[in-house]
Amino acid sequence: MSKFEREPRADKVEAVAELREILSAGTIILTDYQGLDVKGVSAIRKKLREVDSGYRIVKNSLFELAAKGSEAEKLTEGLVGPTAIAHTLEDPAAAAKALQEFTKGATPITVKAGVVDGQFLSAAQVTELSKIPGKQQLYAMVVGGLQSPITGLVGTLQQMIGQLVFTLQAVADQKTA
């Protein structure tokens, strides 16, 4: 090691390790938080926590180091200016929706780009992702779609059994008369 090179500081090494762990999440969305004060950052963190997501302000240089060799490396091109990341292991659509809802507030944040399960998303694609229903709502739609034909079949079978009973009753009434 030359006299101009130096050992990385322990706190920087720890920060990069923490970022690597965060970047292993299924969904990472880069945002520009310029214009947000401490209350604004706290508000967005609270909103994202409601959908099992997190929000962290990062140094661009540390993000680049942590992203090397990971799927989030595609995001390093968007590292200009102040950067924060929204991350989640759960529902990518819910996290994107929470960010979009927050941007409608008094202090909008700008979405730069994102990665969902290794797929790079532009800012426009993250906005489109926010319009998709959440996982729970999609599950409910699938179950409803599967349940509908079964419910119709049960109703039809009950109607047929009812008609059979009425027909047998009519035949029985005719024979007794």
C-alpha positions as CSV (number, residue, x, y, z in Angstrom):
1,M,0.0,0.0,0.0
2,S,1.4,3.4,-1.0
3,K,1.5,6.4,1.3
4,F,-1.5,7.9,-0.6
5,E,-3.7,4.9,-0.1
6,R,-5.3,4.3,3.2
7,E,-7.4,1.7,4.9
8,P,-11.1,2.3,4.7
9,R,-12.6,3.6,7.9
10,A,-14.5,1.0,10.0
11,D,-17.8,3.0,9.9
12,K,-17.6,3.2,6.1
13,V,-17.0,-0.6,5.8
14,E,-20.0,-1.2,8.2
15,A,-22.2,1.2,6.2
16,V,-21.3,-0.6,2.9
17,A,-22.1,-4.0,4.5
18,E,-25.5,-2.7,5.7
19,L,-26.2,-1.3,2.3
20,R,-25.3,-4.6,0.7
21,E,-27.9,-6.3,2.9
22,I,-30.5,-3.8,2.0
23,L,-29.7,-4.1,-1.7
24,S,-30.4,-7.8,-1.5
25,A,-34.1,-6.9,-1.0
26,G,-36.4,-7.8,-3.9
27,T,-37.2,-4.2,-4.6
28,I,-35.1,-1.0,-4.6
29,I,-36.4,2.4,-5.7
30,L,-34.0,5.3,-6.0
31,T,-35.4,8.7,-5.1
32,D,-34.2,12.3,-4.9
33,Y,-35.1,13.6,-1.4
34,Q,-34.0,17.2,-2.1
35,G,-36.4,19.7,-0.4
36,L,-37.4,17.2,2.4
37,D,-36.8,18.3,5.9
38,V,-36.5,15.9,8.9
39,K,-40.3,15.8,9.3
40,G,-40.7,15.0,5.6
41,V,-38.2,12.1,5.8
42,S,-39.9,10.8,8.9
43,A,-43.3,11.0,7.2
44,I,-42.2,9.1,4.2
45,R,-40.5,6.4,6.4
46,K,-43.7,6.1,8.4
47,K,-45.8,5.7,5.2
48,L,-43.4,3.1,3.8
49,R,-43.3,1.2,7.1
50,E,-47.1,0.8,6.8
51,V,-46.4,-1.4,3.7
52,D,-43.5,-3.3,5.2
53,S,-40.9,-1.2,3.4
54,G,-38.0,1.0,4.5
55,Y,-36.4,4.3,3.4
56,R,-32.8,5.2,3.8
57,I,-30.7,8.2,2.8
58,V,-27.4,7.0,1.2
59,K,-24.1,8.5,0.0
60,N,-23.7,7.9,-3.7
61,S,-20.1,6.7,-3.3
62,L,-21.1,4.1,-0.7
63,F,-24.1,3.0,-2.7
64,E,-21.8,2.4,-5.7
65,L,-19.4,0.3,-3.6
66,A,-22.3,-1.7,-2.1
67,A,-24.0,-2.3,-5.4
68,K,-21.0,-3.7,-7.2
69,G,-21.8,-7.2,-8.4
70,S,-25.5,-7.1,-7.3
71,E,-28.6,-6.6,-9.3
72,A,-28.8,-3.0,-7.9
73,E,-25.6,-2.2,-9.9
74,K,-27.8,-1.1,-12.7
75,L,-29.0,1.8,-10.6
76,T,-25.6,3.4,-10.2
77,E,-26.2,5.4,-13.4
78,G,-29.0,7.3,-11.6
79,L,-26.8,8.4,-8.8
80,V,-26.8,12.2,-9.3
81,G,-27.5,14.6,-6.4
82,P,-29.0,13.6,-3.1
83,T,-30.2,10.0,-3.1
84,A,-32.4,7.9,-0.9
85,I,-33.6,4.4,-1.4
86,A,-36.9,2.8,-0.7
87,H,-36.6,-1.0,-0.2
88,T,-38.9,-3.9,0.5
89,L,-38.9,-7.7,0.5
90,E,-42.6,-7.8,0.3
91,D,-44.9,-6.0,-2.2
92,P,-43.1,-3.9,-4.8
93,A,-46.4,-2.3,-6.0
94,A,-47.3,-1.2,-2.4
95,A,-43.9,0.5,-1.9
96,A,-44.2,2.3,-5.3
97,K,-47.7,3.3,-4.5
98,A,-46.7,4.7,-1.1
99,L,-44.0,6.8,-2.8
100,Q,-46.4,8.1,-5.4
101,E,-48.9,9.0,-2.8
102,F,-46.3,10.9,-0.8
103,T,-45.2,12.8,-4.0
104,K,-48.7,14.2,-4.2
105,G,-48.1,16.0,-0.9
106,A,-46.6,19.4,-0.3
107,T,-43.0,18.4,-0.8
108,P,-42.7,16.1,-3.7
109,I,-39.8,13.7,-4.1
110,T,-38.5,12.5,-7.5
111,V,-38.3,8.9,-8.3
112,K,-35.1,8.2,-10.3
113,A,-35.3,4.5,-11.1
114,G,-35.8,1.1,-9.5
115,V,-35.0,-2.6,-9.6
116,V,-37.6,-5.2,-8.9
117,D,-36.4,-8.8,-8.7
118,G,-33.4,-8.0,-10.9
119,Q,-35.4,-6.1,-13.5
120,F,-34.4,-2.5,-14.1
121,L,-37.3,0.0,-14.1
122,S,-37.1,3.6,-15.3
123,A,-38.9,6.4,-13.3
124,A,-41.9,6.1,-15.6
125,Q,-42.1,2.3,-15.1
126,V,-42.0,2.8,-11.3
127,T,-44.9,5.1,-11.7
128,E,-46.8,2.5,-13.7
129,L,-45.9,-0.1,-11.0
130,S,-47.6,2.1,-8.5
131,K,-50.9,1.7,-10.4
132,I,-50.9,-2.1,-10.1
133,P,-53.0,-3.4,-7.3
134,G,-51.1,-4.7,-4.3
135,K,-50.4,-8.4,-3.7
136,Q,-53.3,-8.9,-1.2
137,Q,-55.7,-7.3,-3.6
138,L,-54.4,-9.4,-6.5
139,Y,-54.8,-12.6,-4.4
140,A,-58.3,-11.6,-3.6
141,M,-59.1,-11.1,-7.3
142,V,-57.6,-14.5,-8.2
143,V,-59.6,-16.2,-5.4
144,G,-62.7,-14.4,-6.5
145,G,-62.2,-15.4,-10.1
146,L,-61.7,-19.0,-9.1
147,Q,-64.6,-19.0,-6.7
148,S,-67.1,-17.4,-9.1
149,P,-67.5,-20.5,-11.5
150,I,-67.8,-22.8,-8.5
151,T,-70.5,-20.6,-7.0
152,G,-72.3,-20.6,-10.3
153,L,-72.0,-24.4,-10.6
154,V,-73.4,-24.9,-7.0
155,G,-76.3,-22.6,-7.8
156,T,-77.1,-24.5,-11.0
157,L,-76.9,-27.9,-9.3
158,Q,-79.2,-26.7,-6.5
159,Q,-81.7,-25.4,-9.1
160,M,-81.6,-28.8,-10.9
161,I,-82.1,-30.7,-7.7
162,G,-85.0,-28.4,-6.8
163,Q,-86.6,-29.0,-10.2
164,L,-86.1,-32.8,-9.8
165,V,-87.8,-32.6,-6.3
166,F,-90.8,-30.6,-7.7
167,T,-91.1,-33.1,-10.7
168,L,-91.0,-36.1,-8.4
169,Q,-93.6,-34.4,-6.1
170,A,-95.8,-33.7,-9.1
171,V,-95.6,-37.4,-10.2
172,A,-96.3,-38.6,-6.7
173,D,-99.4,-36.2,-6.5
174,Q,-100.7,-37.5,-9.9
175,K,-100.4,-41.2,-8.8
176,T,-102.3,-40.5,-5.6
177,A,-105.0,-38.6,-7.3
